[in-house]
Amino acid sequence: MTDSTPGPLAEWLQQQGFDTQPLANDHLGIERIGVEPQTLPLVATALKSKGFDYLQVQGAYDEGPGENLVSFYHLVQVGSSDGNGTTEVRLEVSLPRSGDLSVPSLYPLYRGADWQERECFDMFGITYSGHPLPKRLLMPEDWVGYPLRKDYVQPDFYELQDAH
């Protein structure tokens, strides 16, 4: 992730006193903003008050073995005031793989984050503090590891448990 010239939303957030990091726009030109975990709920609340009231997707990705894990929230402002239809922004939280992999849950703001945050926990091991049901969604509860991490080693054998 390289630093970039702040886009309009990053500038607005900085004017409001938020410490954010402008990131290069994605391949579609969507503004990306780096946020620290502890300020994520405040930044998301500010954006929601500005009309970004739709969480299109929440997800995560792995930058590579030994690199950061990233949790992101893609927010949409439907029917923006400039008459251009929709405006989109992506908030990204980079987490050092060897550090605290906890991000405050945005479930209280965006109910659609429910299963998406659980999936990111299940596949990447990122925990979402304050989530109402922080447990695995796709893998068995006793599964060891997080399958979508790029340094994940698949077990040679996994004993299926009896469903009774």
C-alpha positions in Angstrom: 0.0 0.0 0.0 1.6 3.2 -1.1 0.8 6.7 0.2 -1.2 8.8 -2.1 -2.6 12.3 -2.4 -5.7 12.5 -0.2 -9.0 12.1 -2.0 -12.0 14.2 -1.1 -13.2 11.9 1.7 -9.7 11.6 3.2 -9.4 15.4 3.1 -12.8 15.8 4.7 -11.9 13.2 7.5 -8.6 15.0 8.1 -10.5 18.4 8.4 -12.7 16.7 11.0 -9.6 15.8 13.0 -9.3 12.1 12.1 -5.8 10.7 11.7 -6.2 8.6 8.5 -3.7 7.6 5.8 -4.7 8.2 2.2 -3.9 5.1 0.0 -3.7 4.9 -3.7 -7.1 4.5 -5.4 -8.0 1.0 -6.5 -8.1 -0.1 -10.2 -11.6 1.3 -10.5 -10.7 4.7 -9.0 -12.4 4.1 -5.7 -10.8 6.0 -2.8 -9.0 3.9 -0.2 -8.3 5.2 3.3 -6.1 3.5 5.8 -7.4 3.6 9.4 -6.0 2.5 12.7 -8.1 -0.2 14.5 -9.0 2.0 17.5 -10.4 4.8 15.2 -12.3 2.6 12.8 -15.7 3.0 14.5 -15.3 6.7 14.8 -14.3 7.2 11.1 -17.1 4.8 10.0 -19.6 6.8 12.2 -18.5 10.0 10.6 -18.9 8.6 7.1 -22.3 7.2 7.9 -23.4 10.6 9.1 -22.2 11.9 5.7 -24.5 9.4 3.9 -22.4 6.3 3.6 -25.1 4.1 5.1 -24.7 1.0 3.0 -22.0 -1.6 3.7 -21.5 -3.2 0.3 -18.9 -5.7 1.5 -16.5 -6.3 4.4 -13.6 -8.6 3.9 -10.0 -9.3 4.4 -6.8 -10.2 2.5 -3.3 -11.4 3.2 -0.5 -9.3 1.8 1.8 -12.4 1.9 3.8 -14.5 4.3 5.3 -12.3 7.0 3.3 -9.3 5.7 0.2 -7.6 7.1 -3.3 -8.9 7.2 -5.9 -6.3 6.0 -9.5 -6.0 7.1 -11.6 -3.7 4.9 -15.0 -2.1 4.7 -16.4 -1.0 1.4 -19.0 1.7 2.1 -21.5 3.3 -0.4 -23.3 6.5 -0.4 -26.4 5.9 -2.6 -27.8 9.0 -4.4 -25.0 11.3 -3.5 -25.7 15.0 -3.2 -23.5 15.8 -6.2 -26.1 14.1 -8.5 -23.6 11.5 -9.7 -25.5 8.5 -8.4 -23.3 6.6 -5.9 -20.0 7.4 -4.2 -17.9 4.6 -2.8 -15.0 4.5 -0.3 -13.0 1.6 1.2 -11.6 1.8 4.8 -8.7 -0.5 5.3 -7.1 -1.6 8.6 -3.6 -3.1 8.3 -2.7 -5.5 11.0 0.9 -6.8 11.6 0.6 -10.6 11.4 2.7 -11.0 14.6 0.7 -8.4 16.5 -2.8 -7.9 17.8 -5.2 -9.1 15.1 -8.2 -7.4 16.7 -10.5 -4.8 15.0 -13.6 -3.3 16.6 -16.7 -4.7 15.0 -18.8 -2.4 12.9 -21.9 -4.6 13.5 -23.5 -1.9 15.7 -23.3 0.5 12.7 -23.8 -1.9 9.9 -25.8 -5.1 10.6 -24.6 -6.5 7.3 -21.1 -6.9 8.9 -22.4 -9.9 10.9 -21.5 -12.9 8.8 -18.8 -11.1 6.9 -16.8 -10.4 10.0 -17.3 -14.0 11.2 -16.0 -15.2 7.8 -12.9 -13.0 8.1 -12.3 -14.4 11.5 -12.8 -18.0 10.3 -10.5 -17.6 7.2 -7.8 -15.1 8.4 -7.9 -15.1 12.2 -8.8 -11.5 12.6 -11.1 -11.0 15.6 -13.8 -8.4 15.7 -14.2 -7.1 19.3 -17.8 -6.3 20.2 -19.2 -8.7 17.7 -22.4 -10.4 19.1 -21.4 -14.0 18.0 -17.7 -14.3 17.5 -17.4 -17.9 16.4 -16.4 -19.8 13.3 -18.9 -19.7 10.4 -17.4 -21.9 7.7 -15.0 -24.3 9.4 -15.6 -26.7 12.3 -15.1 -25.0 15.7 -12.1 -27.2 16.5 -10.3 -26.4 13.2 -6.7 -25.4 13.6 -5.5 -22.5 11.6 -6.9 -20.0 9.1 -7.2 -21.4 5.5 -7.0 -18.2 3.5 -3.7 -17.0 5.0 -0.9 -17.4 2.5 1.3 -19.1 5.1 -1.4 -21.7 6.0 -0.3 -25.3 5.9 -3.1 -27.7 5.2 -3.3 -30.6 7.6 -2.7 -34.0 6.2 -5.6 -35.4 8.0 -8.7 -34.0 9.7 -11.0 -36.4 11.6 -14.7 -35.6 10.9 -16.7 -35.4 14.1 -19.9 -37.3 14.6 -22.8 -34.9 14.2 -24.7 -36.4 17.2 
